[in-house]
Amino acid sequence: MLPFFALCWFAHPAGEDYCLSAMAVDKGFWGAMDYWYYNYHGRFSVTALVTLYSVALDPFAVCKFISIFTLVGLLSGFYCLARSLLRGLAADEEISWIGILVFVLFLSSMPSLFEGIYWVGGVLPYQTGLVLALFLFSLLLSYEPSAGVPVRFLRILGICLLTVAAAGCSETILAMVLVGLAVGSMITLKWRRETCHIWMLALLVCVAVAAVVTLAPGNEFRAQNYPLRFRLGISFLKTAAFSVYMLLTSWPNAPALAAATVIVAPVVFRVTGNIAVTPNRFALSLLLWAGLFAVSVFPSFYGTGGRPGPRAIDVSCAIFLTGWFVNIFLLAGFARGSLGKELSVPPRLFKTAQIVLVASLFSLGNFPGAARDLVSGAAVTYDRELHARYATIRAASSSQTADVEVPRLTAMPQSLFQSERELHEDSDNWINKCWAQYFGVKTIRLKAN
């Protein structure tokens, strides 16, 4: 985990971050909230967070801490979800290691570290929403109706607040939470009625948030940029095809996943030793897993007509990993009920899996690139050159009529940089305009080669 945390120190705003911060500084908190809701989108959670830190704090410092909080939040979220599912069945140490294992596999396999961890514009709508959703379902799954009144009240309040905050992050998270709550309400209505009312309350809150988000006038303005939007049938077909394509081709660290499955197998077999999972429940779990995975990509196809970006696929990756390990536990219970005998992992296979896990984590996926960005000094050079660029622009910002020209970056670490969100030679490019608006100068452009 260390290289991923270390790279947080070198994260910088990019692209839309400057537009959002400039609008916050110019219009203030409520003015910016109103502007974005009526002119761009209904993602009020993201707008509130960006506007708040842009007005009250230094965005250049905050973005580094947002990356750190995202990593800590994901690690905590995976742990809390594992704990809520395995409480009373596995030891605390085993639950902790399972949470860490899922977190590390996620870091290794996520399609874009830049959009998922180190770019605020991608982190807040998707990863922040994912973290909030993990905590939300952890609270729901661990809710005990027999607890005292103060404890139950605080849990219900936390569930409602998390529902509002998560669903207000992005359409992807909204759809995922809405479907998860709807299915959870139906399952608890059939098998655990004493908690059904809490799931239904959260579902009603989510439906209300969905109305606020989807009815935002700004959605219509933004949708005009996507002529292929709102085609329901084609969106379903594209979602199904793309989901299958991702499952078959989009996992850069499959050996680590296979090895991790073998490593957790002893815990799985022990936990499910006295649990027989019926075929119907196992089939329902598989359908829910597939449904949530498809739901995570559907909003992009429906809202834009195009495939989801890497930051949205990052969420799909988290759903896949979480569902994988949940269904491994259920599969073990189903197999035990079907075979009627003890299951075990041969010691030699277990040792081999440990070696494969370590080797694949260090040689495949995102780790080699993250480590290279640090060891090669690319991250340090990138950070230094951006600070020099800021100093040049600020020196000219005393005059709002200044035309600023800045040098090109010589270091472009793959974990921290995306060329699509870099400045251009054309000062009329929208990214250049965002920079100029934020720093208070007339124009900004890159020096020509």
C-alpha positions in Angstrom: 0.0 0.0 0.0 2.9 2.4 0.7 3.6 3.7 -2.9 -0.1 4.6 -3.3 -0.1 6.5 -0.1 3.2 8.2 -0.8 2.0 9.4 -4.3 -0.8 11.4 -2.5 1.7 14.0 -1.5 2.3 14.8 -5.2 -1.3 15.1 -6.3 -2.5 18.3 -7.9 -5.8 19.8 -9.2 -6.5 19.2 -12.9 -9.0 20.1 -15.6 -12.5 20.7 -14.1 -11.1 21.2 -10.6 -10.1 24.8 -11.6 -13.6 25.6 -13.0 -15.3 24.3 -9.8 -13.0 26.1 -7.4 -13.1 29.4 -9.5 -16.9 29.3 -9.4 -16.9 28.7 -5.6 -14.6 31.6 -5.0 -16.5 33.9 -7.4 -20.1 33.1 -6.2 -19.6 31.8 -2.7 -21.0 28.6 -1.3 -24.8 29.0 -1.9 -24.2 30.9 -5.2 -22.1 28.1 -6.6 -24.5 25.4 -5.3 -27.3 27.2 -7.1 -25.3 27.7 -10.3 -24.2 24.1 -10.8 -27.7 22.7 -9.9 -29.4 24.9 -12.5 -26.7 24.9 -15.1 -24.8 21.5 -15.1 -25.9 18.7 -12.8 -27.7 17.7 -9.6 -24.7 16.1 -7.8 -25.2 18.2 -4.7 -22.8 16.2 -2.5 -19.9 16.8 -4.8 -20.8 20.4 -5.4 -21.0 21.0 -1.7 -17.7 19.4 -0.9 -15.8 21.2 -3.7 -17.4 24.6 -3.0 -16.8 24.3 0.8 -13.1 23.5 0.6 -12.5 26.0 -2.3 -14.0 28.8 -0.2 -12.5 27.9 3.2 -9.2 26.2 2.4 -6.4 26.0 -0.2 -7.5 23.6 -3.0 -3.8 22.8 -3.8 -3.2 21.4 -0.3 -6.7 19.9 0.0 -6.4 17.7 -3.1 -3.5 15.8 -1.5 -5.5 15.1 1.7 -8.5 14.1 -0.4 -6.4 11.4 -2.0 -5.2 10.2 1.4 -8.7 10.2 2.9 -9.9 8.3 -0.2 -7.4 5.5 0.4 -8.1 5.4 4.1 -11.8 5.5 3.5 -11.7 2.6 1.0 -9.6 0.5 3.4 -12.0 1.3 6.2 -15.0 0.7 4.0 -13.9 -2.7 2.9 -13.0 -3.7 6.5 -16.4 -2.5 7.8 -18.3 -4.4 5.2 -16.3 -7.5 5.9 -16.9 -7.1 9.6 -20.7 -6.6 9.2 -20.9 -9.8 7.1 -18.6 -12.0 9.2 -19.2 -10.7 12.7 -19.4 -13.6 15.2 -18.1 -16.0 12.5 -14.5 -15.1 12.0 -11.8 -13.7 14.3 -11.1 -9.9 14.2 -7.6 -10.5 12.8 -9.0 -12.6 9.9 -11.6 -10.0 9.1 -8.9 -7.3 9.1 -6.8 -9.3 6.7 -9.7 -9.9 4.4 -10.5 -6.2 4.3 -6.8 -5.3 3.6 -6.6 -8.0 0.9 -9.7 -6.7 -1.0 -8.3 -3.1 -0.7 -4.9 -4.1 -2.1 -6.5 -6.1 -4.9 -8.6 -3.1 -5.7 -5.6 -0.7 -5.9 -3.8 -3.2 -8.1 -6.7 -3.8 -10.5 -8.5 -0.4 -10.8 -8.4 0.9 -14.3 -7.2 4.4 -13.5 -5.3 5.4 -10.4 -5.3 9.0 -11.6 -9.1 9.3 -12.0 -9.8 7.0 -9.0 -7.3 8.3 -6.4 -5.3 11.4 -7.4 -7.7 13.6 -9.3 -10.4 15.4 -7.2 -12.8 15.7 -10.2 -12.9 11.9 -10.5 -12.5 11.0 -6.8 -15.4 12.9 -5.3 -18.3 11.8 -7.6 -17.2 8.1 -7.6 -14.7 7.0 -5.0 -16.2 9.2 -2.3 -19.6 7.9 -3.2 -18.3 4.3 -3.1 -16.8 4.9 0.4 -20.0 6.3 1.7 -22.0 3.4 0.1 -19.7 0.8 1.8 -20.3 2.4 5.2 -24.0 2.6 4.5 -24.4 -1.1 3.7 -22.1 -2.0 6.6 -24.5 -0.1 9.0 -27.5 -1.7 7.4 -26.1 -5.2 7.5 -25.0 -4.9 11.1 -28.2 -3.2 12.4 -29.5 -4.8 15.5 -33.1 -4.0 16.5 -32.4 -5.3 20.0 -30.0 -2.5 20.7 -30.9 0.4 23.1 -32.9 3.3 21.9 -30.0 5.8 21.7 -27.8 3.4 19.7 -30.7 2.6 17.3 -31.4 6.3 16.9 -27.8 7.1 16.0 -27.6 4.2 13.6 -30.8 5.2 11.8 -29.6 8.8 11.6 -26.3 7.6 10.2 -28.0 5.4 7.7 -30.2 8.3 6.5 -27.3 10.8 6.3 -25.1 8.3 4.4 -27.9 7.5 2.0 -28.3 11.2 1.2 -24.6 11.9 0.9 -23.8 8.8 -1.2 -26.7 9.1 -3.6 -25.9 12.8 -4.1 -22.4 12.0 -5.4 -23.1 10.7 -8.9 -25.7 8.9 -11.0 -23.5 5.8 -10.9 -23.5 5.6 -7.1 -27.1 6.7 -7.0 -28.2 3.8 -9.2 -26.0 1.3 -7.3 -27.4 2.4 -3.9 -31.0 2.5 -5.1 -30.8 -1.1 -6.5 -29.0 -2.4 -3.4 -31.5 -0.9 -1.1 -34.5 -2.1 -3.1 -33.1 -5.7 -3.2 -32.1 -5.5 0.5 -35.7 -4.4 1.4 -37.1 -7.4 -0.5 -34.7 -9.9 1.1 -35.2 -8.6 4.6 -39.0 -8.6 4.1 -38.8 -12.3 3.4 -36.0 -13.5 5.7 -35.3 -10.9 8.3 -38.4 -8.8 8.9 -37.2 -7.2 12.1 -34.8 -5.1 10.1 -36.9 -4.6 7.0 -38.3 -1.2 8.1 -34.8 0.2 8.3 -34.0 -0.9 4.7 -37.3 0.5 3.5 -36.6 3.8 5.3 -33.3 4.1 3.6 -34.9 3.2 0.2 -37.5 6.0 0.6 -34.7 8.5 1.4 -32.8 7.3 -1.6 -35.8 7.7 -3.9 -36.3 11.3 -2.6 -32.6 12.0 -3.3 -32.9 10.5 -6.8 -35.7 12.9 -7.5 -33.6 15.9 -6.4 -30.6 14.7 -8.5 -32.5 13.6 -11.7 -34.8 16.6 -11.8 -32.0 19.2 -11.6 -32.5 21.7 -14.5 -28.8 21.5 -15.1 -29.1 17.9 -16.4 -30.9 19.2 -19.5 -28.1 21.6 -20.3 -25.4 19.0 -19.9 -27.4 16.4 -21.8 -27.4 18.6 -24.9 -23.7 17.6 -25.4 -24.8 13.9 -25.8 -27.1 13.4 -28.9 -27.2 9.6 -28.3 -28.5 9.9 -24.7 -31.7 8.5 -23.2 -32.1 5.5 -25.5 -33.3 2.9 -23.0 -33.3 -0.3 -25.1 -29.9 0.3 -26.7 -28.5 1.3 -23.3 -29.6 -2.1 -21.9 -27.9 -3.9 -24.8 -24.7 -1.9 -24.5 -24.6 -2.4 -20.7 -24.9 -6.2 -21.1 -22.3 -6.4 -23.8 -19.9 -4.1 -22.0 -20.3 -5.9 -18.7 -19.4 -9.2 -20.4 -16.5 -7.6 -22.1 -15.1 -6.1 -18.9 -15.5 -9.4 -17.0 -13.5 -11.2 -19.7 -10.8 -8.6 -20.4 -10.5 -5.9 -17.8 -8.7 -7.5 -14.9 -5.0 -6.8 -15.1 -4.1 -8.9 -12.0 -6.2 -12.1 -12.3 -3.3 -14.2 -10.8 -3.5 -12.2 -7.6 -7.2 -12.6 -7.4 -7.0 -16.4 -7.9 -4.2 -16.6 -5.3 -6.2 -14.5 -2.8 -9.2 -16.8 -3.2 -7.1 -19.8 -2.3 -5.6 -18.0 0.7 -8.9 -17.0 2.2 -10.3 -20.5 1.5 -9.5 -21.9 5.0 -11.4 -19.1 6.7 -14.2 -19.6 4.2 -14.4 -23.4 4.9 -14.4 -22.9 8.6 -17.0 -20.0 8.7 -19.3 -22.0 6.4 -18.8 -25.3 8.3 -22.2 -25.2 9.9 -24.0 -23.2 7.2 -25.8 -24.8 4.3 -26.7 -22.3 1.6 -29.7 -23.2 -0.4 -29.5 -23.1 -4.3 -32.1 -20.3 -4.4 -30.1 -18.1 -2.0 -26.9 -18.7 -3.9 -28.6 -18.0 -7.2 -30.1 -14.8 -5.8 -26.6 -13.7 -4.6 -25.2 -14.3 -8.1 -28.0 -12.3 -9.7 -27.6 -9.4 -7.3 -23.8 -9.4 -7.9 -24.3 -9.3 -11.7 -27.1 -6.8 -11.4 -25.1 -4.3 -9.3 -22.1 -4.7 -11.7 -24.3 -3.9 -14.7 -26.0 -1.0 -12.8 -22.6 0.6 -12.2 -22.1 1.1 -16.0 -25.7 1.6 -17.1 -26.0 5.3 -16.2 -23.1 6.2 -18.5 -24.7 4.5 -21.5 -28.1 5.9 -20.8 -27.0 9.5 -19.9 -24.4 10.0 -22.6 -24.8 7.1 -25.1 -21.1 6.3 -24.7 -19.1 3.9 -22.6 -18.3 4.8 -19.0 -15.0 6.5 -18.2 -12.3 4.8 -16.1 -13.4 6.6 -12.9 -16.8 4.9 -13.3 -15.3 1.5 -14.1 -13.2 1.9 -10.9 -16.5 1.5 -9.1 -17.4 -1.5 -11.1 -14.1 -3.0 -10.2 -14.9 -2.6 -6.5 -18.3 -4.2 -6.9 -16.7 -7.1 -8.7 -14.1 -7.7 -6.0 -16.6 -7.4 -3.1 -19.2 -9.6 -4.8 -16.5 -12.2 -5.7 -15.5 -12.8 -2.1 -19.1 -12.7 -0.8 -20.0 -15.4 -3.3 -16.9 -17.4 -2.5 -18.3 -17.7 1.0 -21.8 -18.6 -0.3 -20.3 -21.1 -2.8 -18.5 -22.9 0.0 -21.7 -23.1 2.0 -23.6 -24.3 -1.1 -20.9 -26.9 -1.9 -20.9 -28.2 1.7 -24.7 -28.6 1.6 -24.5 -30.4 -1.8 -21.5 -32.6 -1.1 -22.0 -33.2 2.6 -18.3 -33.3 3.5 -15.5 -31.2 4.9 -13.6 -29.0 2.4 -9.9 -28.1 2.8 -6.9 -26.6 1.0 -3.8 -28.7 0.6 -0.8 -27.1 2.4 1.3 -27.1 -0.8 -1.4 -25.3 -2.7 -1.7 -22.7 0.1 2.0 -22.0 0.1 2.0 -21.7 -3.7 -0.9 -19.2 -3.6 1.0 -17.0 -1.1 4.0 -16.9 -3.5 1.8 -16.2 -6.5 0.0 -13.4 -4.6 3.1 -11.6 -3.6 4.8 -12.0 -7.0 1.8 -10.9 -9.0 1.1 -7.9 -6.7 4.6 -6.6 -7.2 4.9 -7.4 -10.9 1.4 -6.9 -12.4 -1.4 -4.3 -12.1 -0.8 -0.8 -10.9 2.0 -1.3 -8.4 4.9 -1.3 -10.8 3.8 2.0 -12.3 3.2 3.6 -9.0 6.6 2.5 -7.7 8.3 3.6 -10.9 6.8 7.1 -10.5 8.3 7.4 -7.1 11.7 5.7 -7.6 12.4 7.4 -10.9 11.8 10.9 -9.4 9.0 11.6 -11.9 6.5 12.4 -9.2 9.0 14.8 -7.5 9.8 16.6 -10.7 6.2 16.8 -11.7 5.4 18.4 -8.3 8.2 20.8 -8.6 7.4 21.9 -12.1 3.7 22.5 -11.2 4.7 24.7 -8.2 7.0 26.7 -10.5 4.1 27.1 -13.0 1.8 28.3 -10.2 4.4 30.9 -9.1 4.7 32.2 -12.7 1.0 32.6 -13.0 0.5 34.2 -9.6 3.3 36.7 -10.3 1.2 37.8 -13.3 -2.1 37.7 -11.6 -1.8 41.2 -10.2 -2.9 42.3 -13.6 -6.2 40.7 -14.8 -5.2 41.6 -18.4 -2.1 39.5 -18.3 -1.5 36.9 -21.0 0.5 34.1 -19.3 2.7 31.6 -21.1 4.0 28.6 -19.1 6.5 25.9 -20.0 5.6 22.3 -20.7 6.0 19.7 -18.1 9.0 17.4 -18.6 7.8 14.8 -16.1 4.4 13.2 -16.6 4.0 10.3 -14.1 1.3 7.9 -15.3 -0.3 7.7 -11.8 -0.7 11.4 -11.4 -1.0 12.9 -14.8 -3.5 12.7 -17.7 -2.8 14.5 -20.9 -6.5 15.2 -21.6 -6.6 17.5 -18.6 -3.3 19.4 -19.2 -3.1 22.9 -20.5 -3.0 23.5 -24.3 -1.2 26.0 -26.6 -4.7 27.3 -27.5 -5.7 29.8 -24.8 -9.3 29.4 -25.8 -9.4 25.7 -24.8 -11.8 25.2 -21.9 -9.1 23.9 -19.6 -7.0 27.0 -20.2 -10.0 29.1 -19.5 -10.6 27.3 -16.2 -7.0 28.0 -15.1 -7.3 31.7 -16.2 -10.5 32.1 -14.3 -9.2 30.6 -11.1 -5.9 32.5 -11.1 -7.5 35.8 -12.2 -5.6 36.4 -15.4 -6.7 37.1 -19.0 -5.3 34.0 -20.7 -3.0 31.1 -20.0 -1.4 28.9 -22.6 1.5 26.5 -23.0 4.7 27.6 -24.8 4.9 26.3 -28.3 7.5 23.6 -29.0 
